[in-house]
Amino acid sequence: MFKNQKGITLITLVITIVVLLILAGVGLNLVLGSDGLLTRAQEAENDFTQSQSDEVDQMNALEAWMDQYID
């Protein structure tokens, strides 16, 4: 290469595009894959909702038990 040339070469541009496409593919697979972030987030939401419901049921049962002895 000559010292007075400026800019990037076609090879550099192609390599950059290929690397970006690979990164995009890996990123999409992590987010949308069968065990991706969205799937795990939905599972976590379901687990949280179920735990919350279980806790409310336990608190109601404990309150009913306590009411037997307070009244």
Secondary structure, 3 states (H helix, E strand, C coil): CCCCCCCCCHHHHHHHHHHHHHHHHHHHHHHHCCCCHHHHHHHHHHHHHHHHHHHHHHHHHHHHHHHHHHC
